[in-house]
Each structure stands twice: as structure tokens, then as C-alpha cells.
Amino acid sequence: MGKYLTWSCSALLSMAGSLLLGTSFALMMTGGTALAAESTTSDGVEDALQGDWGQINMNLRYRFEHVEQDGLKTANGDPIRLRLGYLTPEFGGFQAFAEFEGNTPLFTDDYNSTLNGKTEYAVIADPSKGELNQAWLSLDAVPDTLLKAGRQKILYDNQRFIGAVGWRQLEQTFDAVTLLNQSIGNFSANAAYIWNVRNIFSQDVNMSSPLANLKYTFPDVGSLTGYGYWLDYDDPDNSGSPPYGLSTQTIGLRFDGSTAVADNFKLLYTAEYANQTDYQDNPTAFNADYYHFIGGFLVPNGDSLLTNISAKVAYEVQGEDDGVSFKTPLGTNHAFSGWADQFLTTPAAGLRDLYGILSTNIAGVKIDLIYHGFESDEGDSDYGTEFDTMLTKKFGKHYTLQAAYANYSADEYKTDTKKFWLQITMAY
């Protein structure tokens, strides 16, 4: 039965991949005519996927990934991922959602998924798996309050500490109870209790972890957030090295916002500080700090081909204490410290990341350019530098085409790594 289910999942994804690639090719080749047809078709598909009986959600993503890393064989993979979910109508304040997620390579699998045994290749962390991605029941009987229980996404702030790791084909979800209250003006309170994490490798990680995230918004200025995350890992085999080494208490404060200082010109700013210590069964006592500062500007509109021009300069520090570094095991870490993923786990000597971001839209294509300079927090190690770029183009409401490139030049940490991605997403 297991082999049959695996084959059925792969066959379904292969057929879906052929449909997605064919549609994408038509959109790119025929331009405006195809977009008009896609818009008409999309309206019909949207109507068919929702009604008094509920709503069906579908997300299909095909990706080609190429990785060159010194010391390993060059990796090539083209995993295709399908998410298919059903949301019920509300009944007396109750609502339920269930979502399947499956991923498999379509044409090539010359890569180390971390589970397939191909350790001679560079890593592409998208294993061939099928799973229950979400399954939750919510209740909103109390005004301005939402209670949700079951397997679900939890996204706090910029996902540095708690997130879904959405770049990978299999995302991270949580078996948890969550509470959101927005009954007091500009104040919102998020609380959660997590007993299991379903990670990007389709593995369960047991824990007993309460979370709190409290935010107050100052109109036209920004939001001030205070948070506390108490991660208590229960399983010694999935709790870091040494065992239970990821059990931590993190307390922090974050201010993030923007303000208009002239017509069509905004200042952007973020300041964040957190302190992390050992927690529960963690055998190593430590006390490490975290800082993140961002400053920049945004020109939202323009009369030329260039629109939404923004520039940022930032400095992020993950500190260390006696050889133990600040950790973010439940964060969407791909979005930070370089897309080449050389710092998904913070080095023992900590990490300082001085980086700059330039972004704009040119004729409907979003362009992001990022440069990082990495060094240790303790000592004088120059880890290396990295350049990242991404192009994003939307076709109608439901199709997105992306190309991205990351180039990490190693100095005193790990090895030179280059990555390239080309992907198309269809979402309803």
C-alpha cells in the first residue's frame, strides 16, 4: 500500500507538472493574448473552486535548482510540489481546513535531499514526500478573537524566529493551539503552544513550547512588538547537538515601520534586540544577544519604467557566549544571511552580517539585488561575501515566474557555493 501511495503521488505530480509547464510556456510565448485568455479562464476556475459548500485551495510549484559547491558533485533537481486543501464554510463560529502536500522530482534528481542517500552531491533540501501539511479547527465566537487548534502555519513578524520556511517545497507547520486577540484598538496579542513541528524534511520534532507575540501599531509610524519564545525540545535525537541544545528562552523587542517625509518618498527603519539563554534540559549555560538594524528609503511610484524603488542598508548580529551562538531553529532562515544557505545554522563564534538591498520594478518585472559581508561575532574571522539576485514576474493573478541566483565566496568559513533557481507557481 505504501508503494502504491508513493507511486500515485508521483504520478499525480507528474501530470500536474506537465499541465503547469504547458500553461507557463503558452503564457510566455503568446504574451497579452494568453494573459487575456488566462484571466477569463481564472474567473471560471475561481468560481468552480468555491461556493456555499466551502473552498478548495491549490498551489502548484515547479522548480529547477542547480548547485555548485566546492568539494561536492554538482547538483541538479527539478522537484514539483502540490498543495491541495479544503476550507469548510463557517458553522456557528467553527471552521476547518485540511491540506495535502506532496513533492517529487519530475525529470532529474541528481542531488542530495538529505534523505535519499546521495551524499556525493550538493544539497537540494526538497525530499520526495507526501504529507498532511495542515489540519486545523478554528473558533471565532468571541469578538475580535480567533482560536485555532491542530496542524497550522505560524508566522510571526518577519519570520526570523517563527515561520513557515516557504522557499522550500515542503514547508514547516506546527501542531499547536494558537490564539489571536485584536479587541483593543491598535493592539494585537498572539499566543501559541506547540507540541510538534512538521519540518521541511517531513519529519516530526517533538517539543513543549509556549510562544507570545504582542504588538502595538502607531499609525503612520510603525509597530512595536515584544515577544517571548520558550522552546523546550523533548526528543534528544531531534534537539540539536548536544542533545537538547536547541532548548532556549528568547525575549525580544522589535520596532518596524516607515514614514512619509515628502511626496512619493518614505523612510524605512527597523530596530530589534533579543536576548537568548539556555532553557529546560539544555546542558550548556549561555547568554547571547541578537541585534538587527535596517535603514533605507522607498519611492513607491514613478512616471518612468522604474517603480517601487527602494534601497536598504542593514546590520544583523547573532552573538555568542563561550562558544555557544544565538539560534533560530524555527525561523525562515533562508530569507536571512544569504540565499546560498551557508548560515542556516549560526556558527559557534556567532555571525555578523552587513548587507545592502536594492529593489525596483522595471516594466512589470521585480528586481532584487543583495550583497552580504559576513564575519564572526567573536574573534576576527572573515567568513566570506555573497551576492544574491532575483527576478519576479507575475502573469495575471495566479501565475508567478521567478529566476534567482546566489554566489557565496568563502574566506574562512565553508566553501564557495553557487546556486541558480528557475520556478513557476500556479496558485488558486
ZADRENTOR-535017 format. One record per residue (C-alpha): residue number from 0; x, y, z. Coordinates in steps of 0.1 Angstrom, whole numbers, plus 5000, padded with zeros to 4 digits. Each point is the difference from the previous one (the first is absolute). Example, Ala and Ser with C-alpha at 12.3 -4.5 7.8 and 13.67 -1.06 7.14 Angstrom:
<pts>
@kepa = 0 px = 5123 py = 4955 pz = 5078
@kepa = 1 px = 5014 py = 5034 pz = 4993
</pts>
This chain:
<pts>
@kepa = 0 px = 5000 py = 5000 pz = 5000
@kepa = 1 px = 5028 py = 5024 pz = 5009
@kepa = 2 px = 5017 py = 4995 pz = 4966
@kepa = 3 px = 4966 py = 5005 pz = 4982
@kepa = 4 px = 4994 py = 5033 pz = 5018
@kepa = 5 px = 5035 py = 5012 pz = 4992
@kepa = 6 px = 4996 py = 4991 pz = 4964
@kepa = 7 px = 4965 py = 5016 pz = 4999
@kepa = 8 px = 5014 py = 5032 pz = 5015
@kepa = 9 px = 5029 py = 5001 pz = 4975
@kepa = 10 px = 4977 py = 4993 pz = 4970
@kepa = 11 px = 4976 py = 5028 pz = 5011
@kepa = 12 px = 5028 py = 5025 pz = 5004
@kepa = 13 px = 5015 py = 4990 pz = 4966
@kepa = 14 px = 4967 py = 5006 pz = 4983
@kepa = 15 px = 4995 py = 5033 pz = 5018
@kepa = 16 px = 5036 py = 5010 pz = 4991
@kepa = 17 px = 4993 py = 4994 pz = 4963
@kepa = 18 px = 4969 py = 5021 pz = 5002
@kepa = 19 px = 5018 py = 5028 pz = 5019
@kepa = 20 px = 5030 py = 5001 pz = 4976
@kepa = 21 px = 4977 py = 4999 pz = 4969
@kepa = 22 px = 4979 py = 5029 pz = 5014
@kepa = 23 px = 5031 py = 5020 pz = 5009
@kepa = 24 px = 5015 py = 4995 pz = 4966
@kepa = 25 px = 4968 py = 5013 pz = 4984
@kepa = 26 px = 5000 py = 5031 pz = 5022
@kepa = 27 px = 5036 py = 5009 pz = 4992
@kepa = 28 px = 4997 py = 4993 pz = 4963
@kepa = 29 px = 4967 py = 5017 pz = 4992
@kepa = 30 px = 5002 py = 5030 pz = 5024
@kepa = 31 px = 4969 py = 5022 pz = 5002
@kepa = 32 px = 4977 py = 4976 pz = 4982
@kepa = 33 px = 5008 py = 4972 pz = 5024
@kepa = 34 px = 4996 py = 5024 pz = 5030
@kepa = 35 px = 4966 py = 5010 pz = 4989
@kepa = 36 px = 4990 py = 4963 pz = 4995
@kepa = 37 px = 5016 py = 4991 pz = 5034
@kepa = 38 px = 4979 py = 5027 pz = 5017
@kepa = 39 px = 4968 py = 4987 pz = 4985
@kepa = 40 px = 5009 py = 4965 pz = 5009
@kepa = 41 px = 5011 py = 5010 pz = 5035
@kepa = 42 px = 4966 py = 5015 pz = 5007
@kepa = 43 px = 4984 py = 4967 pz = 4991
@kepa = 44 px = 5024 py = 4980 pz = 5021
@kepa = 45 px = 4995 py = 5022 pz = 5030
@kepa = 46 px = 4963 py = 4997 pz = 4998
@kepa = 47 px = 5003 py = 4962 pz = 4997
@kepa = 48 px = 5023 py = 4998 pz = 5030
@kepa = 49 px = 4977 py = 5018 pz = 5025
@kepa = 50 px = 4964 py = 5001 pz = 5009
@kepa = 51 px = 4975 py = 4995 pz = 5029
@kepa = 52 px = 5017 py = 4966 pz = 5005
@kepa = 53 px = 5034 py = 5016 pz = 5008
@kepa = 54 px = 5032 py = 5007 pz = 4981
@kepa = 55 px = 5027 py = 4979 pz = 4984
@kepa = 56 px = 5035 py = 5015 pz = 5001
@kepa = 57 px = 5027 py = 4988 pz = 4976
@kepa = 58 px = 5037 py = 5010 pz = 4997
@kepa = 59 px = 5022 py = 4983 pz = 4974
@kepa = 60 px = 5037 py = 5009 pz = 4997
@kepa = 61 px = 5026 py = 4986 pz = 4977
@kepa = 62 px = 5037 py = 5009 pz = 5006
@kepa = 63 px = 5033 py = 4993 pz = 4983
@kepa = 64 px = 5029 py = 5004 pz = 5024
@kepa = 65 px = 5037 py = 4999 pz = 4992
@kepa = 66 px = 5027 py = 4999 pz = 5027
@kepa = 67 px = 5038 py = 5002 pz = 4996
@kepa = 68 px = 5019 py = 4996 pz = 5033
@kepa = 69 px = 5037 py = 4993 pz = 5003
@kepa = 70 px = 5008 py = 4965 pz = 5012
@kepa = 71 px = 4967 py = 4985 pz = 4988
@kepa = 72 px = 4985 py = 4989 pz = 4967
@kepa = 73 px = 4978 py = 5026 pz = 4983
@kepa = 74 px = 4964 py = 4995 pz = 5008
@kepa = 75 px = 4970 py = 5004 pz = 4977
@kepa = 76 px = 4964 py = 4994 pz = 5009
@kepa = 77 px = 4965 py = 5010 pz = 4989
@kepa = 78 px = 4976 py = 4992 pz = 5028
@kepa = 79 px = 4963 py = 5008 pz = 4995
@kepa = 80 px = 4978 py = 5007 pz = 5030
@kepa = 81 px = 4962 py = 4998 pz = 5003
@kepa = 82 px = 4980 py = 5013 pz = 5029
@kepa = 83 px = 4963 py = 4993 pz = 4999
@kepa = 84 px = 4977 py = 5011 pz = 5028
@kepa = 85 px = 4963 py = 5003 pz = 5009
@kepa = 86 px = 4986 py = 5027 pz = 5022
@kepa = 87 px = 4965 py = 4995 pz = 5014
@kepa = 88 px = 4973 py = 5026 pz = 5004
@kepa = 89 px = 4995 py = 5015 pz = 5035
@kepa = 90 px = 4976 py = 4981 pz = 5023
@kepa = 91 px = 4991 py = 5019 pz = 5032
@kepa = 92 px = 5035 py = 5016 pz = 5001
@kepa = 93 px = 5018 py = 4968 pz = 4991
@kepa = 94 px = 5020 py = 4994 pz = 4969
@kepa = 95 px = 5024 py = 4973 pz = 4989
@kepa = 96 px = 5028 py = 4996 pz = 4975
@kepa = 97 px = 5020 py = 4970 pz = 4987
@kepa = 98 px = 5029 py = 5001 pz = 4975
@kepa = 99 px = 5021 py = 4973 pz = 4983
@kepa = 100 px = 5035 py = 5008 pz = 4989
@kepa = 101 px = 5021 py = 4978 pz = 4976
@kepa = 102 px = 5034 py = 5005 pz = 4984
@kepa = 103 px = 5019 py = 4979 pz = 4975
@kepa = 104 px = 5027 py = 5006 pz = 4973
@kepa = 105 px = 4985 py = 5002 pz = 4965
@kepa = 106 px = 5029 py = 4993 pz = 4976
@kepa = 107 px = 5033 py = 5001 pz = 5019
@kepa = 108 px = 5010 py = 4991 pz = 5036
@kepa = 109 px = 5038 py = 5003 pz = 5000
@kepa = 110 px = 5002 py = 5016 pz = 5035
@kepa = 111 px = 5002 py = 4993 pz = 5037
@kepa = 112 px = 4965 py = 5005 pz = 5015
@kepa = 113 px = 5016 py = 4990 pz = 5034
@kepa = 114 px = 4977 py = 4970 pz = 5000
@kepa = 115 px = 5008 py = 4982 pz = 4967
@kepa = 116 px = 5036 py = 4989 pz = 5008
@kepa = 117 px = 5016 py = 5020 pz = 4971
@kepa = 118 px = 5026 py = 5016 pz = 5023
@kepa = 119 px = 5025 py = 5004 pz = 4972
@kepa = 120 px = 4979 py = 5028 pz = 4986
@kepa = 121 px = 4993 py = 5035 pz = 5013
@kepa = 122 px = 4968 py = 5004 pz = 5020
@kepa = 123 px = 4967 py = 5010 pz = 4986
@kepa = 124 px = 4978 py = 4997 pz = 5031
@kepa = 125 px = 4968 py = 4988 pz = 4983
@kepa = 126 px = 4994 py = 4964 pz = 5008
@kepa = 127 px = 4974 py = 4979 pz = 4980
@kepa = 128 px = 4972 py = 4998 pz = 5026
@kepa = 129 px = 4962 py = 5002 pz = 5004
@kepa = 130 px = 4985 py = 5012 pz = 5032
@kepa = 131 px = 4971 py = 5017 pz = 5018
@kepa = 132 px = 5013 py = 5036 pz = 5001
@kepa = 133 px = 4971 py = 5016 pz = 5018
@kepa = 134 px = 4969 py = 4988 pz = 5019
@kepa = 135 px = 4984 py = 5024 pz = 5024
@kepa = 136 px = 4968 py = 5011 pz = 5016
@kepa = 137 px = 4993 py = 5036 pz = 5009
@kepa = 138 px = 4975 py = 5019 pz = 5021
@kepa = 139 px = 4992 py = 5037 pz = 4998
@kepa = 140 px = 4969 py = 5001 pz = 5023
@kepa = 141 px = 5016 py = 5027 pz = 5022
@kepa = 142 px = 5002 py = 5034 pz = 4982
@kepa = 143 px = 5035 py = 5009 pz = 4987
@kepa = 144 px = 5014 py = 4967 pz = 5012
@kepa = 145 px = 5010 py = 4970 pz = 4980
@kepa = 146 px = 5008 py = 4966 pz = 5016
@kepa = 147 px = 5016 py = 4973 pz = 4978
@kepa = 148 px = 5011 py = 4965 pz = 5008
@kepa = 149 px = 5018 py = 4974 pz = 4979
@kepa = 150 px = 5028 py = 5000 pz = 4974
@kepa = 151 px = 5004 py = 5035 pz = 4987
@kepa = 152 px = 5023 py = 5027 pz = 4988
@kepa = 153 px = 5013 py = 5025 pz = 5025
@kepa = 154 px = 5016 py = 5032 pz = 4986
@kepa = 155 px = 5013 py = 5026 pz = 5025
@kepa = 156 px = 5014 py = 5033 pz = 4989
@kepa = 157 px = 5026 py = 4995 pz = 4972
@kepa = 158 px = 5002 py = 4963 pz = 5008
@kepa = 159 px = 5035 py = 5003 pz = 5014
@kepa = 160 px = 4991 py = 4979 pz = 5030
@kepa = 161 px = 4967 py = 4983 pz = 4991
@kepa = 162 px = 4991 py = 4993 pz = 4964
@kepa = 163 px = 4990 py = 4976 pz = 4972
@kepa = 164 px = 5033 py = 4997 pz = 4981
@kepa = 165 px = 4979 py = 5007 pz = 4968
@kepa = 166 px = 5029 py = 4999 pz = 4976
@kepa = 167 px = 5004 py = 4962 pz = 5003
@kepa = 168 px = 4975 py = 4978 pz = 4983
@kepa = 169 px = 4988 py = 4984 pz = 5032
@kepa = 170 px = 4992 py = 5028 pz = 5025
@kepa = 171 px = 5002 py = 5000 pz = 5038
@kepa = 172 px = 4968 py = 4997 pz = 5019
@kepa = 173 px = 4992 py = 4996 pz = 5037
@kepa = 174 px = 4977 py = 4978 pz = 5021
@kepa = 175 px = 4988 py = 5026 pz = 5023
@kepa = 176 px = 4972 py = 5021 pz = 5017
@kepa = 177 px = 5002 py = 5036 pz = 4990
@kepa = 178 px = 4980 py = 5031 pz = 5012
@kepa = 179 px = 4998 py = 5034 pz = 4983
@kepa = 180 px = 4982 py = 5029 pz = 5017
@kepa = 181 px = 4995 py = 5034 pz = 4984
@kepa = 182 px = 4973 py = 5015 pz = 5023
@kepa = 183 px = 5021 py = 5029 pz = 5013
@kepa = 184 px = 5004 py = 5027 pz = 4973
@kepa = 185 px = 5034 py = 4998 pz = 4984
@kepa = 186 px = 5012 py = 4972 pz = 5022
@kepa = 187 px = 5001 py = 4963 pz = 4990
@kepa = 188 px = 5011 py = 4970 pz = 5021
@kepa = 189 px = 5012 py = 4967 pz = 4985
@kepa = 190 px = 5005 py = 4970 pz = 5023
@kepa = 191 px = 5007 py = 4964 pz = 4992
@kepa = 192 px = 5009 py = 4967 pz = 5015
@kepa = 193 px = 5019 py = 4976 pz = 4977
@kepa = 194 px = 5004 py = 4963 pz = 5007
@kepa = 195 px = 5014 py = 4989 pz = 4966
@kepa = 196 px = 5017 py = 5015 pz = 4969
@kepa = 197 px = 4996 py = 4984 pz = 4966
@kepa = 198 px = 5032 py = 5012 pz = 4984
@kepa = 199 px = 5011 py = 5005 pz = 4963
@kepa = 200 px = 5012 py = 4964 pz = 4999
@kepa = 201 px = 4966 py = 4986 pz = 5009
@kepa = 202 px = 5012 py = 4990 pz = 5034
@kepa = 203 px = 4984 py = 5005 pz = 5034
@kepa = 204 px = 5019 py = 5019 pz = 5027
@kepa = 205 px = 4984 py = 4998 pz = 5035
@kepa = 206 px = 5001 py = 5029 pz = 5024
@kepa = 207 px = 4980 py = 5018 pz = 5027
@kepa = 208 px = 5003 py = 5036 pz = 4990
@kepa = 209 px = 4979 py = 5030 pz = 5010
@kepa = 210 px = 5003 py = 5032 pz = 4978
@kepa = 211 px = 4988 py = 5036 pz = 5006
@kepa = 212 px = 5001 py = 5029 pz = 4975
@kepa = 213 px = 4984 py = 5033 pz = 5010
@kepa = 214 px = 4998 py = 5029 pz = 4975
@kepa = 215 px = 4989 py = 5036 pz = 5002
@kepa = 216 px = 4997 py = 5020 pz = 4968
@kepa = 217 px = 5006 py = 5038 pz = 4999
@kepa = 218 px = 4982 py = 5013 pz = 4969
@kepa = 219 px = 5022 py = 5014 pz = 4972
@kepa = 220 px = 5031 py = 4992 pz = 5021
@kepa = 221 px = 5004 py = 4963 pz = 5007
@kepa = 222 px = 4994 py = 4971 pz = 5023
@kepa = 223 px = 5017 py = 4991 pz = 5033
@kepa = 224 px = 5001 py = 4962 pz = 5008
@kepa = 225 px = 5010 py = 4982 pz = 5032
@kepa = 226 px = 5005 py = 4963 pz = 4998
@kepa = 227 px = 5010 py = 4969 pz = 5020
@kepa = 228 px = 5007 py = 4966 pz = 4986
@kepa = 229 px = 5006 py = 4971 pz = 5024
@kepa = 230 px = 5012 py = 4970 pz = 4979
@kepa = 231 px = 5001 py = 4967 pz = 5020
@kepa = 232 px = 5011 py = 4971 pz = 4977
@kepa = 233 px = 4989 py = 4966 pz = 5013
@kepa = 234 px = 5017 py = 4976 pz = 4976
@kepa = 235 px = 5038 py = 4997 pz = 5005
@kepa = 236 px = 5004 py = 4988 pz = 4964
@kepa = 237 px = 4984 py = 5032 pz = 4985
@kepa = 238 px = 5011 py = 5027 pz = 5025
@kepa = 239 px = 5034 py = 5011 pz = 4988
@kepa = 240 px = 5036 py = 4992 pz = 5010
@kepa = 241 px = 5005 py = 4994 pz = 5028
@kepa = 242 px = 4966 py = 4983 pz = 5007
@kepa = 243 px = 4974 py = 5027 pz = 5010
@kepa = 244 px = 5025 py = 5026 pz = 4989
@kepa = 245 px = 4972 py = 5019 pz = 4981
@kepa = 246 px = 4979 py = 5004 pz = 5032
@kepa = 247 px = 5002 py = 5038 pz = 5004
@kepa = 248 px = 4982 py = 5030 pz = 5015
@kepa = 249 px = 4999 py = 5030 pz = 4977
@kepa = 250 px = 4986 py = 5034 pz = 5012
@kepa = 251 px = 5000 py = 5029 pz = 4975
@kepa = 252 px = 4987 py = 5034 pz = 4989
@kepa = 253 px = 4995 py = 5012 pz = 4964
@kepa = 254 px = 4990 py = 5033 pz = 4985
@kepa = 255 px = 4993 py = 5000 pz = 4962
@kepa = 256 px = 4984 py = 5026 pz = 4978
@kepa = 257 px = 5001 py = 5027 pz = 4974
@kepa = 258 px = 4990 py = 5037 pz = 4998
@kepa = 259 px = 4994 py = 5024 pz = 4971
@kepa = 260 px = 5024 py = 5029 pz = 5001
@kepa = 261 px = 4991 py = 5014 pz = 4965
@kepa = 262 px = 4977 py = 4993 pz = 4971
@kepa = 263 px = 5008 py = 4965 pz = 4987
@kepa = 264 px = 5028 py = 4995 pz = 5024
@kepa = 265 px = 5000 py = 4979 pz = 5032
@kepa = 266 px = 5027 py = 4992 pz = 5026
@kepa = 267 px = 5003 py = 4963 pz = 5010
@kepa = 268 px = 5013 py = 4990 pz = 5034
@kepa = 269 px = 5003 py = 4969 pz = 5023
@kepa = 270 px = 5017 py = 4995 pz = 5033
@kepa = 271 px = 4999 py = 4967 pz = 5019
@kepa = 272 px = 5017 py = 4986 pz = 5031
@kepa = 273 px = 4996 py = 4966 pz = 5016
@kepa = 274 px = 5017 py = 4980 pz = 5027
@kepa = 275 px = 5003 py = 4962 pz = 5000
@kepa = 276 px = 5009 py = 4976 pz = 5028
@kepa = 277 px = 5000 py = 4963 pz = 5006
@kepa = 278 px = 4966 py = 4985 pz = 5010
@kepa = 279 px = 4987 py = 4968 pz = 5016
@kepa = 280 px = 5023 py = 4970 pz = 4993
@kepa = 281 px = 5026 py = 5019 pz = 4979
@kepa = 282 px = 5033 py = 4988 pz = 5016
@kepa = 283 px = 5019 py = 5031 pz = 4990
@kepa = 284 px = 4996 py = 5033 pz = 5019
@kepa = 285 px = 5003 py = 5030 pz = 4977
@kepa = 286 px = 4988 py = 5036 pz = 4996
@kepa = 287 px = 5001 py = 5014 pz = 4964
@kepa = 288 px = 4986 py = 5032 pz = 4984
@kepa = 289 px = 4984 py = 5008 pz = 4967
@kepa = 290 px = 4999 py = 5033 pz = 4982
@kepa = 291 px = 4985 py = 5010 pz = 4966
@kepa = 292 px = 4999 py = 5036 pz = 4987
@kepa = 293 px = 4986 py = 5010 pz = 4965
@kepa = 294 px = 4999 py = 5035 pz = 4985
@kepa = 295 px = 4989 py = 5010 pz = 4965
@kepa = 296 px = 4975 py = 5017 pz = 4977
@kepa = 297 px = 4972 py = 4992 pz = 4977
@kepa = 298 px = 4988 py = 5019 pz = 4969
@kepa = 299 px = 4966 py = 4983 pz = 4995
@kepa = 300 px = 4990 py = 5014 pz = 4966
@kepa = 301 px = 5016 py = 5013 pz = 4970
@kepa = 302 px = 4991 py = 5014 pz = 4965
@kepa = 303 px = 5027 py = 4979 pz = 4983
@kepa = 304 px = 5006 py = 4963 pz = 4995
@kepa = 305 px = 5015 py = 4999 pz = 5035
@kepa = 306 px = 4975 py = 4998 pz = 5029
@kepa = 307 px = 5002 py = 4990 pz = 5037
@kepa = 308 px = 5037 py = 5009 pz = 5003
@kepa = 309 px = 5014 py = 4991 pz = 5034
@kepa = 310 px = 5034 py = 4998 pz = 5016
@kepa = 311 px = 5010 py = 4987 pz = 5034
@kepa = 312 px = 5031 py = 4996 pz = 5021
@kepa = 313 px = 4999 py = 4976 pz = 5029
@kepa = 314 px = 5021 py = 4984 pz = 5027
@kepa = 315 px = 4990 py = 4967 pz = 5017
@kepa = 316 px = 5019 py = 4984 pz = 5029
@kepa = 317 px = 4995 py = 4966 pz = 5014
@kepa = 318 px = 5022 py = 5000 pz = 5031
@kepa = 319 px = 5018 py = 4973 pz = 5019
@kepa = 320 px = 5009 py = 4991 pz = 5035
@kepa = 321 px = 5029 py = 4976 pz = 5009
@kepa = 322 px = 4998 py = 4983 pz = 4966
@kepa = 323 px = 4962 py = 4998 pz = 4999
@kepa = 324 px = 4982 py = 5021 pz = 4974
@kepa = 325 px = 4966 py = 5016 pz = 4998
@kepa = 326 px = 4975 py = 4976 pz = 4983
@kepa = 327 px = 4969 py = 5003 pz = 4978
@kepa = 328 px = 4989 py = 4963 pz = 4995
@kepa = 329 px = 4964 py = 5008 pz = 4991
@kepa = 330 px = 5007 py = 5030 pz = 4978
@kepa = 331 px = 4997 py = 5004 pz = 4962
@kepa = 332 px = 5038 py = 5002 pz = 4999
@kepa = 333 px = 5004 py = 4999 pz = 4962
@kepa = 334 px = 4987 py = 5036 pz = 4999
@kepa = 335 px = 5029 py = 5011 pz = 5022
@kepa = 336 px = 5039 py = 4999 pz = 4997
@kepa = 337 px = 5001 py = 4991 pz = 4963
@kepa = 338 px = 4980 py = 4978 pz = 4977
@kepa = 339 px = 5029 py = 4976 pz = 4995
@kepa = 340 px = 4989 py = 4986 pz = 5035
@kepa = 341 px = 5035 py = 4999 pz = 5015
@kepa = 342 px = 4988 py = 5015 pz = 5033
@kepa = 343 px = 4967 py = 4981 pz = 5006
@kepa = 344 px = 5017 py = 4989 pz = 5032
@kepa = 345 px = 5019 py = 5028 pz = 5018
@kepa = 346 px = 5038 py = 4993 pz = 5003
@kepa = 347 px = 5012 py = 4994 pz = 5036
@kepa = 348 px = 5019 py = 5033 pz = 4999
@kepa = 349 px = 4968 py = 5019 pz = 4991
@kepa = 350 px = 4993 py = 5019 pz = 4968
@kepa = 351 px = 5001 py = 5037 pz = 4990
@kepa = 352 px = 4983 py = 5008 pz = 4967
@kepa = 353 px = 5004 py = 5034 pz = 4984
@kepa = 354 px = 4977 py = 5001 pz = 4969
@kepa = 355 px = 4984 py = 5023 pz = 4975
@kepa = 356 px = 4968 py = 4995 pz = 4979
@kepa = 357 px = 4989 py = 5018 pz = 4968
@kepa = 358 px = 4966 py = 4993 pz = 4986
@kepa = 359 px = 4978 py = 5013 pz = 4972
@kepa = 360 px = 4975 py = 4991 pz = 4974
@kepa = 361 px = 5009 py = 5004 pz = 4963
@kepa = 362 px = 4972 py = 4996 pz = 4975
@kepa = 363 px = 4981 py = 4976 pz = 5024
@kepa = 364 px = 5031 py = 4980 pz = 5010
@kepa = 365 px = 5010 py = 5003 pz = 5036
@kepa = 366 px = 5038 py = 5000 pz = 5005
@kepa = 367 px = 5018 py = 4994 pz = 5033
@kepa = 368 px = 5038 py = 5004 pz = 5005
@kepa = 369 px = 5016 py = 4991 pz = 5033
@kepa = 370 px = 5036 py = 5001 pz = 5012
@kepa = 371 px = 5013 py = 4984 pz = 5033
@kepa = 372 px = 5032 py = 5003 pz = 5019
@kepa = 373 px = 5004 py = 4973 pz = 5027
@kepa = 374 px = 5023 py = 4998 pz = 5030
@kepa = 375 px = 5001 py = 4984 pz = 5034
@kepa = 376 px = 4986 py = 5016 pz = 5031
@kepa = 377 px = 5028 py = 4987 pz = 5021
@kepa = 378 px = 5036 py = 5003 pz = 4986
@kepa = 379 px = 5010 py = 5015 pz = 4967
@kepa = 380 px = 4989 py = 4974 pz = 4975
@kepa = 381 px = 4989 py = 5013 pz = 4966
@kepa = 382 px = 4975 py = 4973 pz = 4990
@kepa = 383 px = 4994 py = 5011 pz = 4964
@kepa = 384 px = 4977 py = 5021 pz = 4978
@kepa = 385 px = 4969 py = 4993 pz = 4980
@kepa = 386 px = 4981 py = 5015 pz = 4971
@kepa = 387 px = 4963 py = 4991 pz = 4994
@kepa = 388 px = 4976 py = 5011 pz = 4973
@kepa = 389 px = 4964 py = 4991 pz = 4991
@kepa = 390 px = 4976 py = 5008 pz = 4972
@kepa = 391 px = 4963 py = 4996 pz = 5005
@kepa = 392 px = 4972 py = 5004 pz = 4974
@kepa = 393 px = 4963 py = 4995 pz = 5006
@kepa = 394 px = 4977 py = 4988 pz = 4973
@kepa = 395 px = 4964 py = 5009 pz = 5009
@kepa = 396 px = 4990 py = 4992 pz = 5036
@kepa = 397 px = 5010 py = 4964 pz = 5002
@kepa = 398 px = 5033 py = 4994 pz = 4983
@kepa = 399 px = 5035 py = 5011 pz = 5012
@kepa = 400 px = 5033 py = 4995 pz = 4982
@kepa = 401 px = 5032 py = 5004 pz = 5019
@kepa = 402 px = 5037 py = 4997 pz = 4993
@kepa = 403 px = 5026 py = 5003 pz = 5028
@kepa = 404 px = 5038 py = 4998 pz = 5004
@kepa = 405 px = 5022 py = 4998 pz = 5031
@kepa = 406 px = 5038 py = 5001 pz = 5000
@kepa = 407 px = 5018 py = 4994 pz = 5034
@kepa = 408 px = 5038 py = 5007 pz = 4999
@kepa = 409 px = 5015 py = 4983 pz = 5030
@kepa = 410 px = 5030 py = 5014 pz = 5019
@kepa = 411 px = 5003 py = 4983 pz = 5034
@kepa = 412 px = 4967 py = 4981 pz = 5002
@kepa = 413 px = 4987 py = 4971 pz = 4978
@kepa = 414 px = 5006 py = 5000 pz = 4963
@kepa = 415 px = 4991 py = 5020 pz = 4968
@kepa = 416 px = 4964 py = 4993 pz = 4991
@kepa = 417 px = 4978 py = 5011 pz = 4970
@kepa = 418 px = 4963 py = 4993 pz = 4997
@kepa = 419 px = 4975 py = 5007 pz = 4972
@kepa = 420 px = 4962 py = 4996 pz = 5001
@kepa = 421 px = 4974 py = 5003 pz = 4973
@kepa = 422 px = 4964 py = 4994 pz = 5012
@kepa = 423 px = 4964 py = 5005 pz = 4990
@kepa = 424 px = 4971 py = 5000 pz = 5025
@kepa = 425 px = 4963 py = 4997 pz = 4994
@kepa = 426 px = 4978 py = 5009 pz = 5030
@kepa = 427 px = 4962 py = 5000 pz = 5004
</pts>
